Amino acid sequence: MIAASIWSLDPLKILTRRELAAVLAGPALRSSGARMNRVIFRLACCCGLRVSEIAALRQADVCVEESRPHVRVRAETRRDIGPVVCRSGGTPARSPIWRRGR
């Protein structure tokens, strides 16, 4: 039997809705580095991808042509990117920390 681990989130380490919106609404810089940083930020925040998963992504891993877009992080796993989906399978709106604004 595998023991379930309990994750606790430090509210100070989670961006608020306002902070996320500020980053995403920031100036649309035209350099390729700025665009790449914005994509990395969105993949991390909106898809729940870790840095190592983002670094390992290939173009074929991102599918936006199906009815529900998704990112494949391993051969047997995919993460939806349509509505934002948390690692737990729920949406951020269901998270008590997210609802409190932190």
N, C-alpha and C positions, 0 to 999 in steps of 0.2 A: 504494500500500500504506500502511495506517495503522499507525504504530508503536504497540505496546502500551505503556501506561504501567504502571509498577510502583508499587503502593501499599505503604507501610510504616506500620504502626500503632505508635504510641508507647504501650506498655503503661500508662504513667502517666495517659494520657488516656482509658482505657477503664474503665468501672465494673466492679468485681468482681461475682460472683454475689451475694455477701453485701451489697454496697452497693445493687445493684438490688433485692434482696428487702427491704432496710431502707426504701428509698424507697416501694416499693409497699405495704409493710405499715404504713406510717406512719399517723398518726391520720386517720380518715375524716372530714375536715372537711365541713361541710354547705353552705358558701357556694358560689355558682356559680363564683366565681373559682378556688377550691380544686379543684373538680371538673374545671374546664376545664384547669388546670395538670396534673392527673393524666392526663387524656386525652392532652394534648400530649406528656407524658413517655412514655406507653406507645406512642404512634404513633412517636416518635423511636427508642425503644429496641427495641421489639418488631417494628416494621415496617421500620425503617431509613429512615424518611422524614426529609428535611432540613427545616429551618425554613420555607423558601420553599414546599415541597410541602405542608406542614401548613397554612400560611396560605392556600394556594390551594384546599384541599379543599372540596368541596360535599357535601351529604348524599347526593346521587346517586352520588358516587364511592366510597362505602363500601357493600359488599355482604356481608351476613352470612347471607343466606338460601340460598346455594348450598351444595353439599357441602363446598366448600373456600372459606371466607371470604377476601375480598381487598379491597384498596384500590386504586383506579385513580388513578394520579398524572398520567398523560397519556392521551390518547385511545388510544394504541397500547401502553401499558405498564400492567401491574398488579402489585401486590406482595401476596403471600399473607400472611394474618394468622392462619391456622389454627395450625399449629406455627410457631414463629418461624423466619423465613427471612431469611438475610443477603442483601445485594446480590449476592454472588457466586453465589447460588442454593443454597448449602449452609446447614447449620444451625450455630448458634454452637458446638454440641458438637464440630464438626469443626475449629474454629479452634484452632490451637495455643495462642494467647494466652488464649482462653476456657478451654481445658482446664487451663491452669496457674493459673486463678483470677484472672487479670488480663486 
